Amino acid sequence: MNNESIFAVVVTYNRKNLLKKNIIALTEQTRKLDAIIVVDNASSDGTVDMLETIKHPSILEFIVLSLPENIGGSGGFAKGIKHAIDKGADFVWVMDDDAFPEKDALQKLLKNVSDDINLYGCISIADHQTLSWRLSRTSTTQRSKLIQNVGEVPEVACVEFLPFLGLLISKRLVERIGLPDEGFFLAADDVDYCFRARKIGANVVVVGSSRLHHPAAESYPLRLPWRLLWCLKLPPWKRYYDVRNRLFVARKHYGLALYYKTIPGSILRLAGTLVYEDQRMAQIKAFWAGMIDGLMKKKGRRHELWGL
């Protein structure tokens, strides 16, 4: 893994201070990047001006893709990955602008790459003990195990999904399964991508020693008689995409479970929302808008059309 060309792709929107910190973390990697691509989703906070001031001798190339409109994280990652591969990248390391990889994160990730058809990812840490996102470890001999704490993550383990937070994607895999689906706008695009990779026989591999710092997703448990359901705390406009895109993933990958698992699960999450969150009427509207558009296969940026 010494001669491969590795590009970082960072998607940003109106968070220039966080983005600057992210870029500094990327320039300090012990395994130097060949290029950094920042995809700016039409920011209005001076992000472009800030990016024009960035020069660093350790970066072979620094590229800014300034998009004319906000096409969400999904669209941003699709544009960035395509540009990286078109420019000669063998691997693309993707993340959000509020992700801060430790200095040896890329080096340790690459050390554990055994097959470039697989997806490899850092662990995302909210604090010294807790993961930003829970991981479901896969096993051929037992049921999936939910991992919540940093100390529970092995050096290398196969998991069901990893977010676009320090995820290493090879050119070879993109040639097999394509780019992330821009139609998701945001939320669950990474789940869909991991599903697509696993369907061709690739593994989704987390590397426990490769670490990235990122705020935790705000969530709460919904305790049911038969299981524990974790729910994300979201503003209504994001609730719309969470509901809609869950249906997209289920329709594409779960088959009939869309009707007996995903839709009932979404209704239970709505019940939790009404108990534990504010803006209840707006949350109900977002839920139904997401259900309608999900079932009608309406993709893209649509929360404003619903007044959310």
C-alpha positions in Angstrom: 0.0 0.0 0.0 2.9 2.3 -0.5 2.5 3.3 -4.2 -1.3 3.7 -4.4 -2.6 7.2 -4.9 -4.9 8.2 -2.1 -7.3 11.2 -2.2 -9.3 12.5 0.7 -12.8 13.8 -0.1 -14.5 16.1 2.4 -18.0 17.4 1.9 -18.8 20.8 3.5 -21.7 23.2 4.0 -21.5 26.4 6.0 -19.0 25.2 8.6 -15.8 26.9 7.6 -14.2 26.8 11.1 -14.8 23.0 11.4 -13.6 22.5 7.9 -10.4 24.3 8.5 -9.7 22.1 11.5 -10.5 19.0 9.4 -8.1 20.1 6.7 -5.3 20.6 9.2 -5.9 17.1 10.5 -5.6 15.7 7.0 -2.4 17.6 6.2 -0.8 16.1 9.4 -1.4 12.5 8.5 1.7 10.3 8.9 0.8 8.7 5.6 0.7 11.7 3.3 -2.3 12.1 1.1 -1.8 12.7 -2.7 -4.6 15.2 -2.8 -7.5 16.7 -0.8 -10.7 17.4 -2.5 -13.2 19.7 -0.7 -16.7 19.6 -2.1 -18.5 22.8 -1.1 -22.3 22.6 -1.2 -22.8 26.2 -2.1 -21.8 27.6 1.3 -22.7 31.2 2.1 -20.5 31.7 5.2 -17.2 32.6 3.5 -16.0 29.0 3.1 -14.8 29.6 -0.5 -12.7 32.6 0.6 -11.2 30.6 3.4 -10.3 27.7 1.1 -8.5 30.1 -1.2 -6.0 30.9 1.5 -5.0 27.3 2.2 -1.6 26.2 1.0 0.4 23.3 2.5 3.6 21.8 1.2 2.6 18.3 2.3 -0.4 18.2 -0.1 0.5 17.3 -3.7 -2.8 18.8 -4.8 -5.6 20.7 -3.2 -8.9 20.8 -5.1 -12.1 22.7 -4.4 -15.3 21.7 -6.1 -17.7 24.6 -5.6 -21.2 23.4 -6.4 -23.8 25.9 -7.6 -26.4 24.5 -5.3 -26.6 22.3 -2.2 -27.0 18.7 -3.3 -26.5 17.3 0.2 -23.9 14.9 1.5 -25.0 12.2 -0.9 -24.5 14.3 -3.9 -21.3 15.8 -2.6 -19.7 12.4 -2.0 -20.8 11.2 -5.4 -19.2 14.3 -7.1 -16.1 14.1 -5.0 -15.4 10.4 -5.4 -15.9 10.6 -9.2 -13.6 13.6 -9.5 -10.9 11.8 -7.4 -11.0 8.7 -9.5 -11.0 10.7 -12.7 -7.9 12.4 -11.4 -6.1 9.1 -10.8 -7.0 8.1 -7.2 -6.7 4.4 -6.4 -8.4 4.9 -3.1 -10.7 7.7 -1.8 -10.9 8.5 1.9 -14.3 10.2 2.6 -15.5 12.2 5.5 -17.7 15.1 6.7 -16.2 18.5 7.6 -16.7 17.9 11.3 -14.5 14.8 11.3 -11.0 15.0 12.7 -8.8 11.9 12.1 -5.9 11.2 14.4 -2.4 11.7 12.8 -1.9 8.0 12.2 -5.5 7.1 11.2 -4.8 6.7 7.5 -1.5 4.8 8.1 -3.2 2.3 10.4 -6.2 1.9 8.1 -3.9 1.1 5.1 -1.9 -1.3 7.2 -5.0 -3.5 7.5 -6.1 -3.4 3.8 -5.9 -7.0 2.6 -8.3 -6.9 -0.4 -9.1 -3.6 -2.2 -12.6 -4.8 -3.1 -13.5 -4.3 0.6 -14.6 -1.2 2.4 -12.3 -0.2 5.3 -13.2 2.4 7.9 -11.9 4.2 11.0 -13.8 4.0 14.3 -15.6 7.3 15.0 -15.1 8.5 18.6 -17.3 10.9 20.4 -15.2 10.8 23.6 -12.5 8.5 25.1 -15.0 5.7 25.7 -18.0 6.1 23.4 -18.4 5.6 19.7 -20.1 8.3 17.7 -22.1 5.5 15.9 -23.0 2.1 17.2 -21.5 -0.8 15.1 -23.1 -4.1 14.4 -20.5 -6.8 14.1 -21.2 -9.6 11.7 -20.5 -13.2 12.4 -21.2 -16.5 10.7 -21.5 -18.3 14.0 -23.6 -16.0 16.1 -26.1 -13.1 15.9 -24.8 -9.6 15.2 -23.3 -8.0 18.2 -23.9 -4.3 18.8 -20.7 -2.4 19.7 -21.1 0.9 21.6 -17.8 1.5 23.4 -14.3 2.1 22.0 -12.8 -0.6 24.0 -15.0 -3.3 22.5 -13.8 -2.7 18.9 -11.2 -5.3 17.8 -8.2 -4.4 15.7 -10.0 -5.7 12.6 -13.7 -6.8 12.4 -16.4 -7.2 9.8 -19.4 -5.0 10.5 -22.7 -4.6 8.8 -22.3 -0.9 8.0 -19.9 2.0 8.4 -20.8 5.7 7.9 -19.0 8.0 5.4 -16.7 9.0 8.2 -13.1 7.9 7.4 -14.4 5.3 5.0 -11.8 4.1 2.4 -13.2 3.3 -1.0 -11.2 1.7 -3.8 -11.4 2.6 -7.4 -11.9 -1.1 -8.1 -15.0 -1.1 -5.9 -16.5 2.0 -7.5 -16.0 0.3 -10.9 -18.0 -2.6 -9.6 -20.9 -0.9 -7.8 -20.8 2.7 -8.9 -21.0 5.9 -6.9 -23.2 6.8 -3.8 -26.8 7.5 -4.8 -27.2 11.3 -5.1 -30.9 10.9 -4.7 -30.7 10.3 -1.0 -29.6 13.9 -0.4 -28.6 13.0 3.1 -29.0 10.1 5.6 -28.7 6.4 4.8 -26.6 6.8 1.6 -23.7 5.1 3.4 -26.0 2.3 4.5 -27.1 1.8 0.9 -23.5 1.8 -0.3 -22.4 -0.8 2.3 -25.3 -3.0 1.2 -24.3 -2.7 -2.4 -20.7 -3.6 -1.6 -21.7 -6.6 0.5 -24.0 -7.9 -2.3 -21.0 -8.4 -4.6 -19.1 -10.2 -1.9 -17.1 -7.4 -0.4 -16.7 -7.0 3.4 -17.2 -3.9 5.4 -14.2 -3.8 7.7 -13.6 -1.6 10.8 -10.1 -1.0 12.0 -10.0 -0.4 15.7 -6.7 1.3 15.9 -7.6 3.8 13.2 -9.4 6.6 14.9 -11.4 9.7 14.0 -13.1 12.1 16.3 -16.7 13.2 15.5 -19.7 14.4 17.5 -22.0 11.6 18.6 -25.4 11.2 17.0 -28.0 12.3 19.5 -30.2 9.4 20.2 -32.5 7.8 22.9 -33.7 4.3 23.6 -37.3 3.2 22.9 -37.8 0.2 25.1 -40.3 -2.3 23.7 -41.4 -5.6 25.2 -39.6 -7.5 22.5 -36.6 -5.3 21.8 -34.7 -2.1 22.4 -35.0 0.4 19.5 -32.5 3.3 19.3 -34.0 6.5 17.8 -32.2 9.5 16.4 -33.1 12.9 17.8 -33.7 15.0 14.7 -35.2 18.3 13.6 -38.3 17.9 11.4 -36.5 18.6 8.1 -33.9 15.9 8.8 -36.7 13.5 10.1 -38.1 13.7 6.6 -35.0 12.2 5.1 -34.5 9.7 7.8 -38.0 8.3 7.2 -37.9 8.5 3.4 -34.4 7.0 3.0 -35.1 4.1 5.3 -37.8 3.2 2.9 -35.5 3.6 -0.1 -33.0 1.2 1.6 -35.6 -1.3 2.6 -37.3 -1.3 -0.9 -33.9 -1.9 -2.5 -32.4 -4.4 -0.1 -34.9 -5.9 2.3 -37.7 -7.1 0.0 -40.9 -7.8 1.8 -39.4 -6.7 5.1 -40.2 -3.2 3.9 -43.8 -3.9 4.8 -43.5 -6.0 8.0 -40.4 -4.5 9.5 -39.3 -1.1 8.1 -42.7 0.6 7.9 -43.9 -0.6 11.4 -40.4 0.3 12.8 -40.8 3.8 11.3 -44.2 4.2 13.0 -42.7 3.1 16.4 -40.0 5.7 15.9 -42.6 8.3 15.3 -44.2 7.3 18.6 -40.9 7.8 20.3 -40.5 11.2 18.6 -43.8 12.4 20.0 -42.9 11.3 23.5 -39.3 12.5 23.7 -38.9 15.4 21.1 -40.3 18.9 20.5 -42.1 20.3 17.5 -44.6 17.5 17.5 -46.9 18.7 14.7 -43.9 19.4 12.5 -42.5 16.0 13.3 -45.8 14.3 12.3 -45.8 16.3 9.0 -42.2 15.3 8.3 -43.0 11.6 9.0 -45.9 11.5 6.6 -44.0 13.5 4.0 -41.1 11.0 4.2 -43.5 8.0 4.1 -45.3 9.4 1.0 -42.1 10.3 -0.9 -40.4 7.1 0.1 -43.3 4.9 -1.1 -43.6 7.1 -4.3 -39.8 6.9 -4.9 -39.4 10.6 -4.9 -35.7 11.3 -4.5 -33.5 14.4 -4.2 -33.8 17.6 -2.0 -37.4 17.9 -1.2 -37.9 19.0 2.4 -38.5 22.6 1.4 -41.3 21.4 -1.0 -43.0 20.1 2.1 -42.5 23.3 4.0 -40.0 21.7 6.4 
